[in-house]
Amino acid sequence: MTGELALRCPACAAPLHAEDRFCEACGAEVGAPAPAAAAGCRACGAPRDAIGDDGYCTVCGVRERAPGQRAEADLGIAAAVSEQGRSHRRNEDAFHLERVGERDVVAVVCDGISTAASGDVAARAAAAAAGAILAEALRDGGDLAAATAAAVHAAGRAVQEVPWVTSRAALALPSCTLVSAACRGGEIVVGWIGDSRAYWLAPDDTRQLTIDDSWAAEQVAEGRLSLEEAEADHRAHSITRWVGADAPPDAPHVTNLRPATGGRLVLCTDGLWNAASAPADLADLLDGAPDAPAAVAHRFADAAMELAGRDDVTVAVVDVDPEGAHGP
């Protein structure tokens, strides 16, 4: 691999060219200096003296992090954070976050399957491929439901091209889960395969938008087990659909949301929802948090690391106004 091709975006890990100043995938500045030691809160911008002795911001409650511990992107109206779990040798999650024009947003979150080879590369390839298709649809005014299905198929083709070499014969082909969102005006189209999730959080409308492709979810849907019984089984989190060369041929799930009031769209891997699964639990984590999506994403990632922390966690947050003006 040449030095040029080895360059990666520090925020989303997309490939970079040596002359790039900004990442084409997520818009992050390339080569920006790390925050100085005297800098304040990276999530809400509070001054340095707002950081308490315990490392937490006294304004927004987000924990201070050393540079490099997290991959993150902040587009103002949307933000994403990804952090490696304590039980992983590398972060096998990935995200693509992109703003199109002033108000439209694409977000893709992928979780590389740890029992497969090159799960981290698969997740990055899938996120980049799906994000490119959705961003093109937003720029061209295309049908977002059709673009979402096309984006998942493009992610599958990208993952099939991921090279893999392993001495562990039991490992499956490179694969990952995927959840995506294309936000245009007051319209949100979500697509997914696997158990990465999307939530809608609003004052009077808090709900999970996706249904896991998992053993537990299927047992409950078919009436074979109660939710409590299914989740107690060791097979509970075994996924039944994924993105990869050996994936089942089923079409991706696609759902459309046109909220009546403004709210917050959250996409995440199971590193977050294992710590706070119910929509109300996620909303409770934000009690008193500032409105900025970056602060919200940091709050979720902090909570996941403190409540669970073994798995990688990735979360993307988009503020949406039904009139077409994303906030704040």
Protein Blocks (a to p, Z undefined) as FASTA:
>chain_A
ZZklmpccfklopacdfklmbdfknopaehiacddfkbccfklopafklpcfkopafklo
pacddehjaccddehjaccdddddfkbcbdcbdcddddehjlbccdddddddfkbghklm
mmmmmmmmmmmmmmmmmmnopafklmmmmmmmmmmmmmmmpccddfblkbccdddddddd
ddehjbccdddedjbdcddddfklccdfbdcddfklmmmmnomacfklmmmpmklmpcfb
dcdfklcfbdcdddddddfbdcddddddfklmmmomblklmmmmmgoiafblklmmmmmm
mmmmmmnomaccddddddddfkopacZZ
